């Protein structure tokens, strides 16, 4: 039997930390807080058998019976992009069909439709289909002004993340939570699975290296959904002046962080498939070097190559691709390297990084051409110094373990899923 929990009052940190799938226990807690539960299935999938509903993933946004009544008569601001789908309909369109009042759309990196290059300026504009104002929250305006929130009561965040610290959607979420807290706005997250949720891995951020590609003192792979991470941001006092957002999370039903989850829509232009998403944690370090990882090809984040010397004989030539990479590294040059499109790498694998660094040292070539950016991605200068000193991938990984163990204990109270 499926249970549906509707939040009518603000959850405390203790309540949030209860595992969502301990349904009877959670419902009893919510009942004490004045919440009601419904056993009636009112999703669009009424025709499915109970056995199917018991195992099928149901995104937060799909569980409209948990939030529509709460949003009635509210003026809404949506932090969304191309991944914000309710079945086959965009969340903006779905909420409009329900008669809700959407005042603003806030667009993160890559834009509302997900068609801007990485790092490209995202302009504020008006959505041609709906006439709703679009406010960019990428670039100089990472945090909306008070004037841009005057006509909004409730902010809704519904964006598919990939579970890595330097993926900027969670940085945008942080700033939007902060501005919501500062201006007494509700903040609701429609949660989605983390395709890299199976592991916690990589170095923990040193706050001296805090930036938009690393805002929180968490590992490179934190293993949390955006809903869980938002609760941790709130609970740990990571917003400015330790203020707390009025936070509600609509969890994913039937989700287990150890299950495989293939994204139905690419979350950004250069993460087109499951392989790229799996390799993202291992290959992004190369962004601070002269080595290409396939931007400007049909297989970004799935190859490694360089034009002067190489560790492999796979060839590719980066080119301009509108909406993905107009000026890719090694544009128009023949790069030779390795093809990882059949890779089974999961988590943070440093072998390729260590081996390519050694190749550059052997050829007396500069590897860290963008050292400051490399350090921001790594979360400190330690990884760069370890590579320069000749440490092996095993030695480097061992240096992370105590911080990872501490983080696992720290995040435990904020988890929603087994």
NUMAR-306107 format. One record per residue (C-alpha): residue in three letters; chain; x, y, z. Coordinates in steps of 0.05 Angstrom, whole numbers, plus 5000, padded with zeros to 4 digits. Example, Ala and Ser with C-alpha at 12.3 -4.5 7.8 and 13.67 -1.06 7.14 Angstrom:
BEGIN
<lodo ALA,A,<5246,4910,5156>>
<lodo SER,A,<5273,4979,5143>>
//
This chain:
BEGIN
<lodo UNK,A,<5000,5000,5000>>
<lodo UNK,A,<5028,5068,4980>>
<lodo UNK,A,<5024,5126,5029>>
<lodo UNK,A,<5026,5199,5009>>
<lodo UNK,A,<5049,5251,5060>>
<lodo UNK,A,<5027,5323,5055>>
<lodo UNK,A,<5066,5375,5092>>
<lodo UNK,A,<5022,5429,5124>>
<lodo UNK,A,<5071,5458,5174>>
<lodo UNK,A,<5146,5473,5174>>
<lodo UNK,A,<5188,5412,5188>>
<lodo UNK,A,<5241,5414,5242>>
<lodo UNK,A,<5311,5388,5227>>
<lodo UNK,A,<5297,5327,5270>>
<lodo UNK,A,<5234,5310,5230>>
<lodo UNK,A,<5270,5321,5164>>
<lodo UNK,A,<5324,5272,5183>>
<lodo UNK,A,<5276,5214,5190>>
<lodo UNK,A,<5282,5164,5132>>
<lodo UNK,A,<5225,5175,5084>>
<lodo UNK,A,<5214,5102,5072>>
<lodo UNK,A,<5199,5087,5145>>
<lodo UNK,A,<5129,5106,5126>>
<lodo UNK,A,<5088,5088,5187>>
<lodo UNK,A,<5137,5119,5235>>
<lodo UNK,A,<5143,5183,5194>>
<lodo UNK,A,<5068,5190,5186>>
<lodo UNK,A,<5058,5184,5261>>
<lodo UNK,A,<5109,5240,5272>>
<lodo UNK,A,<5075,5284,5220>>
<lodo UNK,A,<5007,5271,5251>>
<lodo UNK,A,<5033,5298,5317>>
<lodo UNK,A,<5056,5360,5279>>
<lodo UNK,A,<4986,5370,5251>>
<lodo UNK,A,<4998,5337,5184>>
<lodo UNK,A,<4950,5292,5147>>
<lodo UNK,A,<4963,5232,5103>>
<lodo UNK,A,<4925,5205,5044>>
<lodo UNK,A,<4922,5134,5019>>
<lodo UNK,A,<4884,5153,4956>>
<lodo UNK,A,<4925,5152,4892>>
<lodo UNK,A,<4910,5216,4855>>
<lodo UNK,A,<4971,5218,4809>>
<lodo UNK,A,<4961,5212,4733>>
<lodo UNK,A,<4979,5138,4739>>
<lodo UNK,A,<4915,5113,4771>>
<lodo UNK,A,<4912,5053,4724>>
<lodo UNK,A,<4977,5022,4750>>
<lodo UNK,A,<4975,4962,4796>>
<lodo UNK,A,<4995,4970,4869>>
<lodo UNK,A,<5055,4925,4857>>
<lodo UNK,A,<5081,4972,4802>>
<lodo UNK,A,<5069,5034,4843>>
<lodo UNK,A,<5107,5003,4901>>
<lodo UNK,A,<5172,5000,4861>>
<lodo UNK,A,<5168,5055,4808>>
<lodo UNK,A,<5206,5119,4820>>
<lodo UNK,A,<5159,5178,4827>>
<lodo UNK,A,<5193,5246,4824>>
<lodo UNK,A,<5175,5300,4874>>
<lodo UNK,A,<5143,5342,4819>>
<lodo UNK,A,<5098,5284,4798>>
<lodo UNK,A,<5066,5280,4867>>
<lodo UNK,A,<5021,5340,4855>>
<lodo UNK,A,<4972,5318,4909>>
<lodo UNK,A,<5026,5336,4960>>
<lodo UNK,A,<5034,5408,4940>>
<lodo UNK,A,<4978,5436,4895>>
<lodo UNK,A,<4932,5456,4952>>
<lodo UNK,A,<4990,5489,4988>>
<lodo UNK,A,<5008,5530,4926>>
<lodo UNK,A,<4938,5554,4911>>
<lodo UNK,A,<4933,5630,4917>>
<lodo UNK,A,<5010,5636,4922>>
<lodo UNK,A,<5052,5677,4874>>
<lodo UNK,A,<5106,5630,4850>>
<lodo UNK,A,<5178,5636,4828>>
<lodo UNK,A,<5207,5574,4795>>
<lodo UNK,A,<5281,5554,4792>>
<lodo UNK,A,<5277,5506,4734>>
<lodo UNK,A,<5309,5484,4669>>
<lodo UNK,A,<5298,5432,4614>>
<lodo UNK,A,<5300,5374,4664>>
<lodo UNK,A,<5240,5401,4704>>
<lodo UNK,A,<5189,5353,4675>>
<lodo UNK,A,<5124,5325,4702>>
<lodo UNK,A,<5116,5262,4660>>
<lodo UNK,A,<5117,5291,4588>>
<lodo UNK,A,<5101,5363,4608>>
<lodo UNK,A,<5147,5418,4633>>
<lodo UNK,A,<5133,5438,4705>>
<lodo UNK,A,<5118,5509,4684>>
<lodo UNK,A,<5065,5486,4635>>
<lodo UNK,A,<5037,5435,4685>>
<lodo UNK,A,<5029,5485,4740>>
<lodo UNK,A,<4995,5535,4693>>
<lodo UNK,A,<4945,5481,4673>>
<lodo UNK,A,<4929,5474,4747>>
<lodo UNK,A,<4911,5548,4751>>
<lodo UNK,A,<4972,5568,4792>>
<lodo UNK,A,<5002,5637,4788>>
<lodo UNK,A,<5075,5635,4763>>
<lodo UNK,A,<5106,5704,4767>>
<lodo UNK,A,<5179,5690,4752>>
<lodo UNK,A,<5225,5637,4724>>
<lodo UNK,A,<5297,5638,4750>>
<lodo UNK,A,<5347,5609,4700>>
<lodo UNK,A,<5412,5576,4724>>
<lodo UNK,A,<5475,5561,4683>>
<lodo UNK,A,<5458,5536,4613>>
<lodo UNK,A,<5392,5574,4615>>
<lodo UNK,A,<5318,5558,4623>>
<lodo UNK,A,<5319,5513,4562>>
<lodo UNK,A,<5389,5485,4575>>
<lodo UNK,A,<5419,5511,4510>>
<lodo UNK,A,<5476,5556,4534>>
<lodo UNK,A,<5549,5535,4533>>
<lodo UNK,A,<5584,5521,4598>>
<lodo UNK,A,<5603,5588,4628>>
<lodo UNK,A,<5564,5627,4576>>
<lodo UNK,A,<5527,5689,4598>>
<lodo UNK,A,<5453,5674,4611>>
<lodo UNK,A,<5410,5735,4597>>
<lodo UNK,A,<5345,5754,4631>>
<lodo UNK,A,<5287,5754,4582>>
<lodo UNK,A,<5214,5733,4573>>
<lodo UNK,A,<5191,5662,4558>>
<lodo UNK,A,<5161,5664,4488>>
<lodo UNK,A,<5112,5608,4502>>
<lodo UNK,A,<5082,5634,4567>>
<lodo UNK,A,<5101,5708,4571>>
<lodo UNK,A,<5132,5696,4640>>
<lodo UNK,A,<5193,5737,4659>>
<lodo UNK,A,<5258,5699,4662>>
<lodo UNK,A,<5311,5724,4711>>
<lodo UNK,A,<5382,5698,4701>>
<lodo UNK,A,<5416,5673,4765>>
<lodo UNK,A,<5481,5656,4729>>
<lodo UNK,A,<5536,5708,4720>>
<lodo UNK,A,<5535,5773,4759>>
<lodo UNK,A,<5464,5763,4784>>
<lodo UNK,A,<5473,5697,4822>>
<lodo UNK,A,<5426,5722,4876>>
<lodo UNK,A,<5363,5760,4856>>
<lodo UNK,A,<5350,5829,4884>>
<lodo UNK,A,<5294,5845,4932>>
<lodo UNK,A,<5257,5879,4875>>
<lodo UNK,A,<5260,5815,4834>>
<lodo UNK,A,<5225,5778,4890>>
<lodo UNK,A,<5173,5830,4910>>
<lodo UNK,A,<5118,5795,4871>>
<lodo UNK,A,<5136,5724,4894>>
<lodo UNK,A,<5112,5687,4957>>
<lodo UNK,A,<5141,5618,4945>>
<lodo UNK,A,<5203,5593,4908>>
<lodo UNK,A,<5204,5523,4878>>
<lodo UNK,A,<5269,5489,4859>>
<lodo UNK,A,<5263,5430,4810>>
<lodo UNK,A,<5328,5416,4773>>
<lodo UNK,A,<5362,5350,4759>>
<lodo UNK,A,<5431,5348,4791>>
<lodo UNK,A,<5488,5298,4782>>
<lodo UNK,A,<5515,5297,4853>>
<lodo UNK,A,<5582,5333,4845>>
<lodo UNK,A,<5605,5393,4885>>
<lodo UNK,A,<5627,5435,4825>>
<lodo UNK,A,<5562,5426,4786>>
<lodo UNK,A,<5534,5496,4793>>
<lodo UNK,A,<5460,5480,4801>>
<lodo UNK,A,<5471,5468,4875>>
<lodo UNK,A,<5507,5534,4881>>
<lodo UNK,A,<5447,5568,4850>>
<lodo UNK,A,<5402,5530,4899>>
<lodo UNK,A,<5444,5557,4957>>
<lodo UNK,A,<5436,5629,4935>>
<lodo UNK,A,<5362,5621,4923>>
<lodo UNK,A,<5353,5590,4992>>
<lodo UNK,A,<5391,5648,5021>>
<lodo UNK,A,<5350,5701,4987>>
<lodo UNK,A,<5286,5664,5006>>
<lodo UNK,A,<5308,5664,5080>>
<lodo UNK,A,<5327,5738,5078>>
<lodo UNK,A,<5259,5757,5049>>
<lodo UNK,A,<5213,5709,5086>>
<lodo UNK,A,<5195,5668,5025>>
<lodo UNK,A,<5177,5594,5026>>
<lodo UNK,A,<5227,5549,4991>>
<lodo UNK,A,<5202,5483,4964>>
<lodo UNK,A,<5245,5429,4930>>
<lodo UNK,A,<5216,5377,4884>>
<lodo UNK,A,<5269,5324,4894>>
<lodo UNK,A,<5301,5280,4840>>
<lodo UNK,A,<5350,5221,4844>>
<lodo UNK,A,<5425,5230,4845>>
<lodo UNK,A,<5454,5187,4788>>
<lodo UNK,A,<5520,5187,4827>>
<lodo UNK,A,<5486,5176,4894>>
<lodo UNK,A,<5519,5108,4905>>
<lodo UNK,A,<5584,5136,4933>>
<lodo UNK,A,<5617,5190,4974>>
<lodo UNK,A,<5685,5203,4945>>
<lodo UNK,A,<5738,5255,4930>>
<lodo UNK,A,<5771,5311,4971>>
<lodo UNK,A,<5730,5354,5018>>
<lodo UNK,A,<5729,5428,5002>>
<lodo UNK,A,<5776,5474,5040>>
<lodo UNK,A,<5736,5538,5052>>
<lodo UNK,A,<5796,5580,5032>>
<lodo UNK,A,<5781,5555,4961>>
<lodo UNK,A,<5706,5569,4963>>
<lodo UNK,A,<5677,5592,4897>>
<lodo UNK,A,<5615,5584,4853>>
<lodo UNK,A,<5642,5515,4832>>
<lodo UNK,A,<5651,5495,4905>>
<lodo UNK,A,<5610,5530,4959>>
<lodo UNK,A,<5602,5477,5012>>
<lodo UNK,A,<5650,5438,5057>>
<lodo UNK,A,<5631,5372,5025>>
<lodo UNK,A,<5668,5319,4984>>
<lodo UNK,A,<5671,5323,4909>>
<lodo UNK,A,<5619,5268,4906>>
<lodo UNK,A,<5571,5279,4965>>
<lodo UNK,A,<5522,5222,4950>>
<lodo UNK,A,<5461,5265,4967>>
<lodo UNK,A,<5400,5289,4929>>
<lodo UNK,A,<5389,5364,4924>>
<lodo UNK,A,<5334,5357,4976>>
<lodo UNK,A,<5381,5324,5025>>
<lodo UNK,A,<5436,5373,5011>>
<lodo UNK,A,<5388,5432,5021>>
<lodo UNK,A,<5370,5404,5089>>
<lodo UNK,A,<5444,5399,5106>>
<lodo UNK,A,<5457,5471,5082>>
<lodo UNK,A,<5399,5494,5127>>
<lodo UNK,A,<5417,5450,5186>>
<lodo UNK,A,<5491,5465,5187>>
<lodo UNK,A,<5481,5540,5183>>
<lodo UNK,A,<5516,5547,5116>>
<lodo UNK,A,<5473,5604,5091>>
<lodo UNK,A,<5498,5674,5105>>
<lodo UNK,A,<5495,5693,5179>>
<lodo UNK,A,<5469,5622,5192>>
<lodo UNK,A,<5399,5642,5172>>
<lodo UNK,A,<5351,5585,5155>>
<lodo UNK,A,<5304,5579,5097>>
<lodo UNK,A,<5231,5559,5107>>
<lodo UNK,A,<5245,5493,5071>>
<lodo UNK,A,<5200,5438,5047>>
<lodo UNK,A,<5225,5377,5008>>
<lodo UNK,A,<5177,5334,4968>>
<lodo UNK,A,<5217,5269,4965>>
<lodo UNK,A,<5223,5219,4909>>
<lodo UNK,A,<5179,5159,4923>>
<lodo UNK,A,<5212,5090,4922>>
<lodo UNK,A,<5283,5117,4914>>
<lodo UNK,A,<5344,5082,4941>>
<lodo UNK,A,<5411,5119,4932>>
<lodo UNK,A,<5445,5054,4912>>
<lodo UNK,A,<5400,5041,4852>>
<lodo UNK,A,<5421,5057,4781>>
<lodo UNK,A,<5385,5116,4752>>
<lodo UNK,A,<5391,5136,4679>>
<lodo UNK,A,<5373,5208,4666>>
<lodo UNK,A,<5317,5215,4615>>
<lodo UNK,A,<5341,5285,4595>>
<lodo UNK,A,<5413,5308,4592>>
<lodo UNK,A,<5424,5356,4651>>
<lodo UNK,A,<5471,5401,4613>>
<lodo UNK,A,<5497,5405,4541>>
<lodo UNK,A,<5563,5368,4554>>
<lodo UNK,A,<5535,5311,4596>>
<lodo UNK,A,<5496,5275,4542>>
<lodo UNK,A,<5492,5204,4571>>
<lodo UNK,A,<5504,5158,4630>>
<lodo UNK,A,<5578,5147,4613>>
<lodo UNK,A,<5594,5221,4613>>
<lodo UNK,A,<5557,5230,4679>>
<lodo UNK,A,<5597,5172,4710>>
<lodo UNK,A,<5663,5199,4684>>
<lodo UNK,A,<5649,5271,4702>>
<lodo UNK,A,<5681,5265,4772>>
<lodo UNK,A,<5745,5235,4743>>
<lodo UNK,A,<5755,5278,4681>>
<lodo UNK,A,<5735,5349,4702>>
<lodo UNK,A,<5803,5360,4734>>
<lodo UNK,A,<5832,5362,4663>>
<lodo UNK,A,<5794,5428,4653>>
<lodo UNK,A,<5852,5462,4689>>
<lodo UNK,A,<5903,5433,4640>>
<lodo UNK,A,<5917,5435,4565>>
<lodo UNK,A,<5887,5366,4556>>
<lodo UNK,A,<5819,5359,4521>>
<lodo UNK,A,<5764,5316,4550>>
<lodo UNK,A,<5721,5319,4488>>
<lodo UNK,A,<5686,5387,4491>>
<lodo UNK,A,<5671,5404,4418>>
<lodo UNK,A,<5658,5331,4399>>
<lodo UNK,A,<5598,5285,4400>>
<lodo UNK,A,<5627,5250,4461>>
<lodo UNK,A,<5645,5302,4514>>
<lodo UNK,A,<5672,5276,4580>>
<lodo UNK,A,<5684,5209,4548>>
<lodo UNK,A,<5753,5217,4517>>
<lodo UNK,A,<5821,5246,4536>>
<lodo UNK,A,<5870,5274,4485>>
<lodo UNK,A,<5925,5322,4469>>
<lodo UNK,A,<5956,5346,4404>>
<lodo UNK,A,<6031,5342,4418>>
<lodo UNK,A,<6040,5275,4454>>
<lodo UNK,A,<5994,5222,4480>>
<lodo UNK,A,<5980,5160,4521>>
<lodo UNK,A,<5937,5128,4467>>
<lodo UNK,A,<5922,5125,4393>>
<lodo UNK,A,<5849,5146,4391>>
<lodo UNK,A,<5841,5209,4349>>
<lodo UNK,A,<5789,5265,4351>>
<lodo UNK,A,<5786,5338,4329>>
<lodo UNK,A,<5745,5387,4372>>
<lodo UNK,A,<5700,5435,4333>>
<lodo UNK,A,<5651,5491,4349>>
<lodo UNK,A,<5583,5464,4371>>
<lodo UNK,A,<5530,5516,4382>>
<lodo UNK,A,<5497,5509,4450>>
<lodo UNK,A,<5551,5462,4476>>
<lodo UNK,A,<5621,5489,4462>>
<lodo UNK,A,<5635,5545,4413>>
<lodo UNK,A,<5709,5552,4431>>
<lodo UNK,A,<5731,5483,4456>>
<lodo UNK,A,<5802,5468,4477>>
<lodo UNK,A,<5845,5445,4418>>
<lodo UNK,A,<5792,5470,4369>>
<lodo UNK,A,<5810,5447,4298>>
<lodo UNK,A,<5871,5407,4322>>
<lodo UNK,A,<5880,5332,4318>>
<lodo UNK,A,<5881,5305,4389>>
<lodo UNK,A,<5907,5236,4404>>
<lodo UNK,A,<5890,5198,4467>>
<lodo UNK,A,<5842,5148,4497>>
<lodo UNK,A,<5769,5131,4483>>
<lodo UNK,A,<5730,5118,4548>>
<lodo UNK,A,<5661,5107,4517>>
<lodo UNK,A,<5661,5035,4541>>
<lodo UNK,A,<5688,5053,4610>>
<lodo UNK,A,<5660,5023,4674>>
<lodo UNK,A,<5692,5076,4718>>
<lodo UNK,A,<5648,5100,4775>>
<lodo UNK,A,<5668,5148,4830>>
<lodo UNK,A,<5732,5188,4830>>
<lodo UNK,A,<5787,5152,4791>>
<lodo UNK,A,<5854,5188,4790>>
<lodo UNK,A,<5893,5139,4747>>
<lodo UNK,A,<5885,5178,4682>>
<lodo UNK,A,<5901,5244,4716>>
<lodo UNK,A,<5964,5217,4749>>
<lodo UNK,A,<5988,5183,4684>>
<lodo UNK,A,<5977,5244,4640>>
<lodo UNK,A,<6012,5289,4690>>
<lodo UNK,A,<6072,5242,4689>>
<lodo UNK,A,<6072,5244,4613>>
<lodo UNK,A,<6075,5320,4614>>
<lodo UNK,A,<6132,5319,4665>>
<lodo UNK,A,<6169,5269,4621>>
<lodo UNK,A,<6161,5316,4561>>
<lodo UNK,A,<6179,5377,4603>>
<lodo UNK,A,<6113,5410,4587>>
<lodo UNK,A,<6068,5452,4632>>
<lodo UNK,A,<6009,5412,4657>>
<lodo UNK,A,<5975,5461,4705>>
<lodo UNK,A,<5961,5517,4655>>
<lodo UNK,A,<5902,5541,4697>>
<lodo UNK,A,<5925,5524,4768>>
<lodo UNK,A,<5875,5569,4805>>
<lodo UNK,A,<5817,5537,4768>>
<lodo UNK,A,<5845,5467,4779>>
<lodo UNK,A,<5848,5482,4854>>
<lodo UNK,A,<5777,5508,4855>>
<lodo UNK,A,<5753,5444,4822>>
<lodo UNK,A,<5793,5401,4870>>
<lodo UNK,A,<5771,5442,4930>>
<lodo UNK,A,<5842,5460,4952>>
<lodo UNK,A,<5913,5462,4926>>
<lodo UNK,A,<5929,5395,4958>>
<lodo UNK,A,<5914,5351,4898>>
<lodo UNK,A,<5958,5394,4853>>
<lodo UNK,A,<6015,5391,4903>>
<lodo UNK,A,<6007,5316,4911>>
<lodo UNK,A,<6012,5306,4836>>
<lodo UNK,A,<6073,5351,4832>>
<lodo UNK,A,<6107,5312,4888>>
<lodo UNK,A,<6095,5247,4850>>
<lodo UNK,A,<6045,5213,4897>>
<lodo UNK,A,<6006,5154,4869>>
<lodo UNK,A,<5931,5152,4860>>
<lodo UNK,A,<5927,5105,4920>>
<lodo UNK,A,<5967,5151,4964>>
<lodo UNK,A,<5924,5211,4944>>
<lodo UNK,A,<5859,5173,4956>>
<lodo UNK,A,<5883,5151,5025>>
<lodo UNK,A,<5894,5224,5044>>
<lodo UNK,A,<5819,5237,5036>>
<lodo UNK,A,<5792,5181,5081>>
<lodo UNK,A,<5789,5215,5149>>
<lodo UNK,A,<5752,5275,5120>>
<lodo UNK,A,<5704,5228,5083>>
<lodo UNK,A,<5689,5189,5146>>
<lodo UNK,A,<5674,5253,5184>>
<lodo UNK,A,<5628,5277,5129>>
<lodo UNK,A,<5589,5212,5128>>
<lodo UNK,A,<5573,5222,5202>>
<lodo UNK,A,<5557,5295,5193>>
<lodo UNK,A,<5508,5285,5136>>
<lodo UNK,A,<5472,5225,5167>>
<lodo UNK,A,<5416,5265,5201>>
<lodo UNK,A,<5396,5299,5136>>
<lodo UNK,A,<5385,5236,5094>>
<lodo UNK,A,<5316,5221,5067>>
<lodo UNK,A,<5332,5155,5031>>
<lodo UNK,A,<5365,5089,5048>>
//
